[in-house]
Amino acid sequence: MSNATEQRTVFEVGGDLTITGYITRVSIKGGKIEIFSIPEGVNLEEIKGTQEYIDKYFPIAKASTLSLEDEFLKHEPETEEQRKFKNALISAIKSGLSDFRAQRMDACFDEEGNICFKAGMKPAVGKLSVKDWKRVAKEFLPEKESRLGTTKERIAFLGLLIKYLIEEKGYEVKDAWKAVCDQSKDLGHYWDSENAKHEFEDTGSRQIGEWCDLGNTCKITEEDEAGGVSLVGGYYNCCGLNCPLADVFSIDNPYDVYYDSVGWFVLSV
């Protein structure tokens, strides 16, 4: 929560007081009550930590709705990439999946160099090591258990994307699988995408359902065990055929800076 937008009101217990606006926290100390609030008229969608902000920038990925009985999972893989992804998704479902909130768009830097989420900005590439991304993700909204999402969660997220393409966008089952696993140029920003910029595109671009920036940058995820880290997907300098969304590449050195990648943040529901 940005303290710069908060107003602090102190009054004696038993007094009369009317507060208008959005109350962020209340503290009771020695017979006095401190109320911190955001005035009316402030855009709560841009105030970090408010429910409006969380809903805008971290929609719920309903991973718990994925089932081995889903029709799209009856698809017989046509490529090795589809086979690997299907096996990984089935394994994730069998292990148990819970809903989580995932970033709507890639992170960027604010004027002070802090991680934030805002459309129309350059993604936050080129400065943070993998270790840094782990730290800033946990510090971002600790009250909502912010962290880097796991590779298993990213696999589930992409499974939900396949379902969305079929059920909401009218894709044939085989074409939805191909778009996520084999050739993703129509879902994200790649070198061979339509209207490709051939450089990093601004955040909040190429929306698919509730999600933006599905390409443009690789996403840094954590493994469920042993603290490993992976890069998932591809970035603008790749062709959608070479680095589709379902591509997963394990990395070893937590001190490396991956100049084409950003952390993939998730929150608790």
C-alpha positions in Angstrom: 0.0 0.0 0.0 1.4 3.4 -0.9 1.5 5.6 2.2 1.6 8.7 0.1 -2.1 8.3 -0.7 -3.3 7.5 2.8 -4.8 10.0 5.3 -4.3 9.5 9.0 -7.1 10.4 11.4 -6.8 10.1 15.2 -9.7 10.5 17.6 -10.4 9.8 21.2 -12.5 6.7 22.0 -16.1 7.9 22.5 -15.9 10.8 20.1 -18.0 11.2 17.0 -16.3 10.8 13.6 -17.4 10.2 10.0 -14.8 8.8 7.6 -15.5 8.9 3.8 -13.3 7.0 1.4 -11.6 3.6 1.6 -10.3 2.6 5.1 -7.1 0.7 4.7 -6.2 -0.1 8.4 -7.2 0.7 11.9 -4.9 0.9 15.0 -6.0 1.2 18.6 -3.4 2.6 21.0 -4.0 3.7 24.7 -7.5 5.0 24.2 -6.9 6.5 20.8 -8.0 5.1 17.5 -5.9 5.7 14.4 -7.7 5.3 11.1 -5.8 5.3 7.8 -7.9 5.9 4.7 -7.8 6.7 1.0 -9.9 9.8 0.1 -12.9 9.5 -2.1 -12.1 10.1 -5.8 -8.8 8.2 -5.8 -8.7 5.3 -8.3 -8.4 2.2 -6.1 -7.5 0.1 -9.1 -4.1 1.8 -9.1 -3.5 1.6 -5.3 -1.4 -1.5 -4.6 -3.0 -3.8 -2.1 -6.6 -2.8 -2.5 -9.1 -5.4 -3.6 -9.7 -3.4 -6.7 -6.0 -3.4 -7.6 -5.8 -7.2 -6.9 -8.8 -7.9 -9.1 -7.5 -5.8 -11.9 -4.0 -7.0 -12.1 -4.3 -10.5 -10.6 -7.3 -12.4 -12.0 -8.1 -15.8 -10.5 -6.7 -18.8 -12.5 -9.3 -21.5 -11.6 -6.8 -24.4 -11.7 -9.1 -26.5 -9.5 -11.6 -26.8 -12.3 -9.2 -28.8 -14.5 -10.1 -32.4 -14.6 -8.9 -35.6 -16.2 -12.4 -35.8 -17.7 -12.1 -32.6 -19.6 -12.8 -33.1 -23.3 -9.7 -31.3 -24.4 -7.5 -33.9 -22.6 -8.9 -36.6 -24.8 -6.9 -35.1 -27.7 -4.3 -37.4 -29.0 -1.0 -35.5 -29.3 0.2 -34.9 -32.8 3.7 -33.7 -31.9 6.3 -34.4 -29.2 5.7 -31.0 -27.7 2.0 -31.8 -27.3 2.8 -35.1 -25.8 5.2 -33.6 -23.2 2.7 -30.9 -22.3 -0.2 -33.3 -21.9 1.9 -35.6 -19.7 2.9 -32.6 -17.5 -0.6 -31.3 -17.3 -2.0 -34.8 -16.4 0.7 -35.1 -13.7 -0.2 -31.7 -12.3 -3.9 -32.5 -12.1 -3.2 -35.8 -10.4 -1.0 -34.1 -7.8 -3.9 -31.7 -6.9 -4.4 -28.1 -8.1 -5.7 -25.1 -6.2 -6.9 -21.8 -7.6 -4.5 -18.9 -7.5 -4.2 -15.4 -8.8 -1.8 -14.8 -11.7 -0.5 -11.5 -13.0 -2.6 -10.1 -15.9 0.4 -8.5 -17.5 4.1 -8.5 -17.2 5.7 -6.5 -14.4 7.5 -3.2 -15.1 9.5 -0.6 -13.1 8.0 2.5 -11.6 9.9 5.9 -11.4 11.7 4.8 -8.3 12.8 1.5 -9.8 10.4 -0.6 -7.9 8.4 -3.5 -9.5 4.8 -2.5 -10.3 2.1 -3.5 -12.7 0.9 -1.0 -15.3 -0.1 -1.1 -18.9 1.9 0.8 -21.6 5.3 0.3 -20.0 8.5 -1.5 -20.9 8.6 -4.9 -19.2 11.0 -5.2 -16.2 13.8 -6.9 -18.1 17.5 -6.7 -17.8 18.1 -5.7 -14.2 17.1 -8.5 -11.8 18.7 -11.9 -11.3 16.7 -15.0 -10.7 17.4 -14.6 -7.0 16.2 -11.0 -7.1 13.0 -12.0 -8.8 12.3 -14.6 -6.0 12.9 -11.9 -3.4 10.8 -9.1 -5.0 8.0 -11.5 -5.7 7.7 -12.4 -2.0 8.0 -8.8 -0.9 5.4 -7.5 -3.4 2.2 -8.3 -1.5 3.2 -10.6 1.4 -0.3 -10.3 2.9 -1.5 -12.1 -0.2 1.4 -14.6 -0.1 2.9 -13.2 -3.3 5.7 -15.3 -4.9 7.0 -16.6 -8.2 4.5 -19.1 -9.5 5.6 -22.7 -9.9 6.1 -24.4 -13.2 3.2 -26.7 -12.3 1.0 -23.7 -11.9 2.1 -22.3 -15.2 1.3 -25.6 -16.8 -2.2 -25.5 -15.3 -2.5 -21.9 -16.4 -1.7 -22.9 -20.0 -4.2 -25.8 -19.7 -6.9 -23.3 -18.8 -5.8 -21.3 -21.8 -6.4 -24.2 -24.1 -9.8 -24.7 -22.6 -10.6 -21.0 -23.1 -9.5 -21.1 -26.7 -11.8 -24.0 -27.4 -14.8 -23.0 -25.3 -14.8 -19.2 -25.7 -12.9 -18.5 -28.9 -14.2 -21.3 -31.1 -10.8 -23.0 -31.7 -10.9 -26.6 -32.9 -9.3 -28.8 -30.2 -6.3 -29.7 -32.4 -5.7 -26.0 -33.2 -5.9 -24.9 -29.6 -3.2 -27.5 -28.7 -1.1 -26.4 -31.6 -1.4 -22.7 -30.6 -0.1 -23.4 -27.1 2.4 -26.2 -27.7 3.7 -25.8 -31.2 3.2 -22.4 -32.8 2.2 -19.5 -30.5 2.7 -16.5 -32.8 -1.1 -15.8 -32.7 -1.3 -15.8 -28.9 1.7 -13.6 -28.0 4.3 -11.2 -29.3 6.9 -13.1 -31.3 9.2 -12.3 -34.2 6.7 -13.8 -36.7 3.5 -12.5 -35.0 1.3 -10.1 -36.9 2.4 -6.5 -36.4 5.5 -7.7 -34.6 7.6 -4.8 -33.1 10.9 -6.7 -33.2 11.7 -5.3 -29.8 10.0 -5.5 -26.4 6.3 -4.6 -26.7 4.7 -2.5 -24.0 3.0 -4.2 -21.1 -0.7 -5.0 -21.3 -0.6 -5.9 -25.0 -2.3 -8.6 -27.1 -5.0 -9.6 -24.6 -6.3 -13.1 -24.7 -9.2 -13.5 -22.4 -8.1 -11.9 -19.1 -4.4 -12.2 -19.8 -1.9 -10.1 -21.7 1.8 -10.4 -22.6 1.6 -14.2 -23.2 4.7 -13.8 -25.4 7.1 -10.9 -25.5 9.1 -12.1 -22.5 9.9 -15.5 -21.1 8.4 -16.2 -17.7 10.5 -17.2 -14.7 8.9 -19.9 -12.6 10.0 -22.0 -9.6 10.0 -25.7 -9.4 7.9 -27.3 -6.6 10.9 -29.1 -5.2 14.6 -28.4 -4.5 14.2 -24.7 -5.4 14.9 -25.1 -9.1 13.9 -22.4 -11.6 12.6 -22.6 -15.2 12.0 -20.2 -18.1 8.6 -20.9 -19.7 7.5 -19.7 -23.2 9.4 -17.4 -25.5 10.2 -13.7 -26.1 9.9 -11.3 -29.0 13.1 -12.3 -30.7 12.0 -15.9 -31.0 9.6 -17.3 -33.6 6.4 -18.8 -32.2 7.4 -22.2 -33.7 10.8 -22.3 -31.8 9.6 -21.1 -28.4 5.9 -21.8 -28.0 4.1 -20.9 -24.8 4.4 -24.4 -23.4 8.2 -24.5 -23.8 10.0 -25.1 -20.5 13.8 -24.7 -20.0 15.4 -25.4 -16.6 18.1 -22.9 -15.4 20.7 -23.5 -12.8 22.4 -20.2 -11.7 20.2 -18.1 -9.4 22.6 -15.1 -9.9 22.2 -14.9 -13.6 20.2 -12.1 -15.2 18.0 -13.3 -18.1 17.6 -10.3 -20.2 14.6 -11.6 -22.1 12.6 -12.7 -19.0 10.4 -11.5 -16.1 9.2 -13.2 -13.0 5.7 -14.7 -13.1 3.9 -13.5 -10.0 1.0 -15.3 -8.3 -1.0 -14.5 -5.2 -3.3 -16.6 -3.0 -7.0 -16.4 -3.7 
